[in-house]
């Protein structure tokens, strides 16, 4: 998702409030002067939604985007560039909220319209393809996601350049897919390259740079290099806390990754505290049914099992399995993981 200008700012910094406050003031003024259906008002609503999403306020962003998209379709038409952009942005917000099916429908529509209006090689089309690849991955369609992402990286390199931020972002996303499929060496090579480019082009405190730090830490963890993973994970967490605050999804995700590293280092009491904090934060920020919240239930339950607290572990496992079946479906990898974790508990 596109970040509204909040790089290097803390949520407690007055400048961070200004990053949201300016688009909010413009939106309010345009509604009053121009009316809700004026194209400039719709554009301001879209900008305010992006600012909210960049701060992790996805529910507020969704409400604005749904209203703005309905107006843009009616006033400007389905194929207007602003309507297409709103379609893609709403899809990304829905994906962040865990509604992958609805996100996919919108993203497929955005890709089709981008190809027709802008052409298959336009940056807007490439961006729409990246969003669709991410949602395919979230739905568990790993093969299709990888094929789409590999083609996207090649196209970005051809059309843009290796150092273009969109190419770097596409490469980083491909590296994440490779990592999840177990190709750690290839993922690490791509992540080290993209991190170096992020640091040089965007700076150390840009959110995309920090995500690149966190992603490389995850791959180092998968390779068993827990010390290096922890060092990078702590760096990412510290930067996210300073820039976004404690409740931002990126901060919580970084805390979750650090909890896994601490657990693998053998410090189960510390890992339990961290996983409990992650679960509480995700329930508060994302809601009980978000896929990330469900994953956190399983993670904490596994720690509880290791510590012998089987009753508490079973409660979490059963809840996670029930929610995953209902939200993600029977054959989603997370549902299968939840089922296996519950079956493993029965063996104790």
Secondary structure, DSSP 8 states (H G I E B T S, - for coil): ----S-TT--TTSHHHHHHHHHHHHHHHHHHHHH-TTSHHHHHHHHHHHHHHHHTT-HHHHHHHHHHHHHHHHHHT-TTSHHHHHHHHHHHHHHHHTT-HHHHHHHHHHHHHHHHHHT-TTSHHHHHHHHHHHHHHHHTT-HHHHHHHHHHHHHHHHHHS-TTSHHHHHHHHHHHHHHHHTT-HHHHHHHHHHHHHHHHHHT-TTSHHHHHHHHHHHHHHHHTT-HHHHHHHHHHHHHHHHHHH-TTSHHHHHHHHHHHHHHHHTT-HHHHHHHHHHHHHHHHHHT-TTSHHHHHHHHHHHHHHHHTT-HHHHHHHHHHHHHHHHHHT-TTSHHHHHHHHHHHHHHT-
